[in-house]
């Protein structure tokens, strides 16, 4: 199955978990979790799964495990569906 590659700019240790909006083709996301032991990445994937209304198993971190700029593979949705749901 093909996956849409979603570019994300993650800000850990934010005041609240939220989708901050699009900046060009990059989705800005803020999470309260710290960038320690992958907790911010886990919070990012949980927030995206909830917002996109897909199972967490349909999302995986493709690139950027230790950086703010990440690529999340979204399976089962097209780019248009992702943009509408976000």
Secondary structure, 3 states (H helix, E strand, C coil): CCEEEEEEEEECCCCCCEEEEEECCEEEEECCCCCCCCHHHHHHHHHHHHHHCCCHHHEEEEECCCCCEEEEEEECCCHHHHHHHC
